[in-house]
Amino acid sequence: MLDVEAMLHRVQGWPGPVQLSLATRILESLEASAARPAAPLKNLLGLLTRSAPAPSDEECDNILAEERLRKYR
């Protein structure tokens, strides 16, 4: 992690456009190395959809209270 901090300190002295160019190149390299199919993401998003409305704050508080009681019994 020290190397990252040293690099960040060094780069902060560079002109803004040069910093932006470096950031863009880093992101592009991450994109290229992380080329994965989009299907798993679609599957995960499907898990987040609900047929019922989201619980209210009060309902969430009740759920948490019930889980805490169950945990510490």
N, C-alpha and C positions, 0 to 999 in steps of 0.2 A: 504494500500500500504506500510505502514511502516513495517508491518510484513514481507512482501516480501523482502524489503531492508535488514532487520535484518537477515533474513534467508540466503540471498545471501552473506552477509558479513561473516556469520558464516561458510558457506559451502566453501568459498574461501580458508580457511585454511586447508581443507581436501586434501588428495592425489588425483591426477588426476583420477586414476581408480575408486576411491570411488565416486567422483563427477559424472563421466560418468555413473556409475551404478545407481545413484540416478536419473539422467536425463532420462536414459532409462526406469526406473520404472515409472516415471511421464508420459512419452510419452505413455507407454503401458496402463496406467490407462486411459489416454485420449482416446486412440484408442478404448478401451473396452466400455467406456461410450458413445462414439460417433458412435457406429455401426449403420450406416444408409444405406439404399439401394443406389446403385450406379446409378440407373435410373435418378434421378433428375440431377445429375452431367452431365450425357450424354445429357440430354435435354438442359442444360445450354450451354454446348460446342457447340451444334447444333445452338444455337442462335448466336454464335460468327463467324460461317462460313459465307462466303460471296460468291456470284456468280460472283461479279465484283471485280476487284483489289482494294486494299486499296487506299484511296485518297492520293494525293501527299501533301507535306508540304504546297505548295501554295494553293491547294484546301482547306486544313484544315484552313488556315489563312482566306480565303474568307468566308468559312462557319461561322467561329467565328465572323468575322466582320459583316456579315449579321444578325446573331443572336443578336449581341450587338445593332445594329441599330433597330432591331425589338423590343428588350427589352426596349429601352429608348425612343421610339416614344410615 
